[in-house]
């Protein structure tokens, strides 16, 4: 009897139970669904932003929503640059104007309580130096 119990335990140890296998599939499907939901929310924000700008009503996008999206984007961008170097483009070429870029950069510099000396040091640092 002990040998039969031992064989069952060994057999089960090699294979996940059906219940575990199903829960793994559910987790994978949940992640897949979460990614789709996230992509849909991103597309929704981008579409709402484009529409607001076309109408000349940028205040249709709440400051809070803008701050959340911009904060998340800046964090991901910085992490990618730290990992891969400066070959990560923050946006496609010609997607934003020089004015839009500088206005946004200045806002972020002020929000982080930096000065131009700080920025100059970071701007000219060689890749790979943290």
C-alpha positions as CSV (number, residue, x, y, z in Angstrom):
1,X,0.0,0.0,0.0
2,X,2.8,2.4,0.9
3,X,4.5,1.7,-2.5
4,X,1.2,2.4,-4.4
5,X,0.9,5.7,-2.5
6,X,4.5,6.5,-3.2
7,X,4.0,5.8,-7.0
8,X,1.0,8.1,-7.1
9,X,2.9,10.9,-5.4
10,X,5.8,10.5,-7.8
11,X,3.5,10.4,-10.8
12,X,1.7,13.5,-9.6
13,X,5.0,15.3,-8.9
14,X,6.0,14.9,-12.5
15,X,2.7,16.4,-13.9
16,X,0.7,19.3,-12.7
17,X,-2.8,18.3,-11.7
18,X,-5.7,19.2,-14.0
19,X,-6.8,21.9,-11.6
20,X,-3.3,23.5,-11.6
21,X,-3.1,23.2,-15.4
22,X,-6.4,24.9,-15.7
23,X,-5.5,27.7,-13.3
24,X,-2.3,28.3,-15.3
25,X,-4.4,28.6,-18.5
26,X,-6.7,31.0,-16.7
27,X,-3.7,33.1,-15.5
28,X,-2.3,33.2,-19.1
29,X,-5.8,34.1,-20.5
30,X,-6.2,36.8,-17.7
31,X,-2.8,38.3,-18.7
32,X,-3.8,38.2,-22.4
33,X,-7.2,39.9,-21.5
34,X,-5.4,42.4,-19.3
35,X,-3.0,43.4,-22.2
36,X,-6.0,43.8,-24.6
37,X,-7.8,45.9,-22.0
38,X,-4.7,48.0,-21.4
39,X,-4.2,48.5,-25.2
40,X,-7.8,49.5,-25.6
41,X,-7.5,52.0,-22.8
42,X,-4.3,53.4,-24.3
43,X,-6.0,53.7,-27.7
44,X,-9.0,55.4,-26.0
45,X,-6.8,58.0,-24.3
46,X,-4.9,58.7,-27.6
47,X,-8.2,59.0,-29.5
48,X,-9.7,61.3,-26.9
49,X,-6.6,63.4,-26.9
50,X,-6.5,63.8,-30.7
51,X,-10.2,64.6,-30.7
52,X,-9.8,67.2,-28.0
53,X,-6.9,68.9,-29.8
54,X,-8.8,68.9,-33.1
55,X,-11.7,70.7,-31.4
56,X,-9.3,73.1,-29.8
57,X,-10.3,71.9,-26.3
58,X,-7.2,70.4,-24.6
59,X,-8.9,70.9,-21.2
60,X,-11.3,68.1,-22.2
61,X,-8.5,65.8,-21.0
62,X,-8.3,66.1,-17.3
63,X,-5.0,67.1,-15.7
64,X,-5.1,64.0,-13.6
65,X,-5.5,61.7,-16.6
66,X,-2.7,63.5,-18.4
67,X,-0.4,63.3,-15.3
68,X,-1.0,59.5,-15.0
69,X,-0.4,58.8,-18.6
70,X,2.7,61.1,-18.8
71,X,4.2,59.7,-15.6
72,X,3.8,56.1,-16.7
73,X,5.2,56.9,-20.2
74,X,8.2,58.8,-18.7
75,X,9.0,55.9,-16.3
76,X,8.9,53.3,-19.0
77,X,10.9,55.4,-21.4
78,X,13.6,56.1,-18.8
79,X,13.8,52.4,-17.9
80,X,14.2,51.4,-21.5
81,X,16.9,54.0,-22.1
82,X,18.8,52.8,-19.0
83,X,18.5,49.2,-20.2
84,X,19.1,49.7,-24.0
85,X,20.8,53.0,-24.4
86,X,19.8,56.1,-26.3
87,X,18.5,54.3,-29.3
88,X,15.0,54.3,-27.9
89,X,13.0,57.0,-29.6
90,X,10.4,58.7,-27.3
91,X,8.1,59.3,-30.3
92,X,8.2,58.8,-34.1
93,X,10.0,61.4,-36.1
94,X,7.8,64.4,-36.9
95,X,5.1,63.3,-34.4
96,X,5.5,66.4,-32.3
97,X,6.8,69.9,-33.1
98,X,9.9,71.5,-31.6
99,X,7.7,73.8,-29.6
100,X,5.7,70.9,-28.2
101,X,8.9,69.1,-27.3
102,X,10.5,72.1,-25.5
103,X,7.3,73.1,-23.7
104,X,6.9,69.5,-22.4
105,X,10.6,69.2,-21.5
106,X,10.5,72.5,-19.6
107,X,7.4,71.4,-17.7
108,X,9.1,68.1,-16.7
109,X,12.3,69.9,-15.7
110,X,10.3,72.2,-13.4
111,X,8.2,69.4,-12.0
112,X,11.4,67.5,-11.1
113,X,12.9,70.6,-9.5
114,X,15.9,70.6,-11.8
115,X,17.9,73.5,-13.2
116,X,19.6,73.8,-16.6
117,X,23.0,72.9,-15.1
118,X,21.5,69.6,-13.9
119,X,20.0,69.0,-17.3
120,X,23.3,69.8,-19.1
121,X,25.2,67.3,-17.0
122,X,22.6,64.5,-17.9
123,X,22.4,65.6,-21.5
124,X,26.1,65.2,-22.1
125,X,26.8,62.1,-20.1
126,X,28.2,59.2,-22.1
127,X,25.9,56.2,-22.6
128,X,26.2,53.6,-19.9
129,X,27.1,56.1,-17.1
130,X,24.4,56.2,-14.4
